[in-house]
Amino acid sequence: MLIYGGLLSPYVRKVGLAAVEKGIAWELILTNPGSPDADFRAASPFGKIPAMKDGDFALSDSSAIIAYLEAKYPTPALLPVDPQARGKAVWFDEFADTILCASGLKVLFNRLVGPKLLKIPGDEAIAAQGEAELPRIYAYLESVAPVEGWLVKDGFSLADIAVASILRTLEYVHVAPKPEEYPAIAAWYDRVRDRPAWQQIATQEDAVRRRRS
Ligand SMILES: N[C@@H](CCC(=O)N[C@@H](CS)C(=O)NCC(=O)O)C(=O)O
């Protein structure tokens, strides 16, 4: 299976983590958003990362890709079967992608991706707005982060992968939740980071970053 993108993207990392958790063989094809590469554009009609190619089947969007992988490789499950747990897992995925990312990526794009990687000026007013939105979002996450175990009661799931992945990206711009302010988030996040799949992806990500710097 080919995954197009780069691991700085929380959405790409999310798919990589799901693939490693499930023991699926995959290869990262380093691709920037908007790349004109024909294979990438066939998989991602709007040029967003991640995109995936599995044999002659192509798909974009991290949640769509993980839904596909879950159906094709059901074990270990990343989407719980219990109706309430399934609903909660999808909620946390959506929360990560459209609430946490919506604010966090304002900071990432305007302080790091734009000015440092794409060499286009960032808009500091938008970055500051994103940063100001984060405490309310972290307060919610702190209120639901479990003392033990995972965000959804049935076990480790897409919920943990999706939320933790964006937190790692936000570490790059120093706006991830501070352990002294959000101890429950920190304890849960540490458990996610202890997982072998997380360590494998982090090592791969760090190696790419070292080669680029
Ligand atoms: N909902 C999509 C979001 C993907 C996304 O927005 N990726 C960003 C990179 S982190 C991107 O490609 N942005 C370029 C664009 O929006 O044109 C997913 O879960 O895959």
The ligand as an SDF file (V2000), in Angstrom:
LIG
                    3D

 20 19  0  0  0  0  0  0  0  0999 V2000
  -10.0090   15.7550    6.1110 N   0  0  0  0  0  0  0  0  0  0  0  0
   -8.7850   15.5240    5.3950 C   0  0  0  0  0  0  0  0  0  0  0  0
   -7.8850   16.7200    5.5880 C   0  0  0  0  0  0  0  0  0  0  0  0
   -6.6040   16.6260    4.7630 C   0  0  0  0  0  0  0  0  0  0  0  0
   -5.8670   17.9520    4.7340 C   0  0  0  0  0  0  0  0  0  0  0  0
   -6.4660   19.0440    4.8480 O   0  0  0  0  0  0  0  0  0  0  0  0
   -4.5460   17.8700    4.5800 N   0  0  0  0  0  0  0  0  0  0  0  0
   -3.7760   19.0740    4.4980 C   0  0  0  0  0  0  0  0  0  0  0  0
   -2.3460   18.8380    4.9950 C   0  0  0  0  0  0  0  0  0  0  0  0
   -2.2620   18.6470    6.7360 S   0  0  0  0  0  0  0  0  0  0  0  0
   -3.6890   19.4820    3.0350 C   0  0  0  0  0  0  0  0  0  0  0  0
   -3.4350   18.6600    2.1750 O   0  0  0  0  0  0  0  0  0  0  0  0
   -3.8810   20.7640    2.7710 N   0  0  0  0  0  0  0  0  0  0  0  0
   -3.7680   21.3020    1.4630 C   0  0  0  0  0  0  0  0  0  0  0  0
   -5.0650   21.8600    0.9630 C   0  0  0  0  0  0  0  0  0  0  0  0
   -6.0330   21.9390    1.7390 O   0  0  0  0  0  0  0  0  0  0  0  0
   -5.0930   22.2400   -0.2110 O   0  0  0  0  0  0  0  0  0  0  0  0
   -8.1410   14.2290    5.9130 C   0  0  0  0  0  0  0  0  0  0  0  0
   -8.5430   13.7790    6.9970 O   0  0  0  0  0  0  0  0  0  0  0  0
   -7.3150   13.6320    5.2220 O   0  0  0  0  0  0  0  0  0  0  0  0
  1  2  1  0
  2  3  1  0
  2 18  1  0
  3  4  1  0
  4  5  1  0
  5  6  2  0
  5  7  1  0
  7  8  1  0
  8  9  1  0
  8 11  1  0
  9 10  1  0
 11 12  2  0
 11 13  1  0
 13 14  1  0
 14 15  1  0
 15 16  2  0
 15 17  1  0
 18 19  2  0
 18 20  1  0
M  END
$$$$
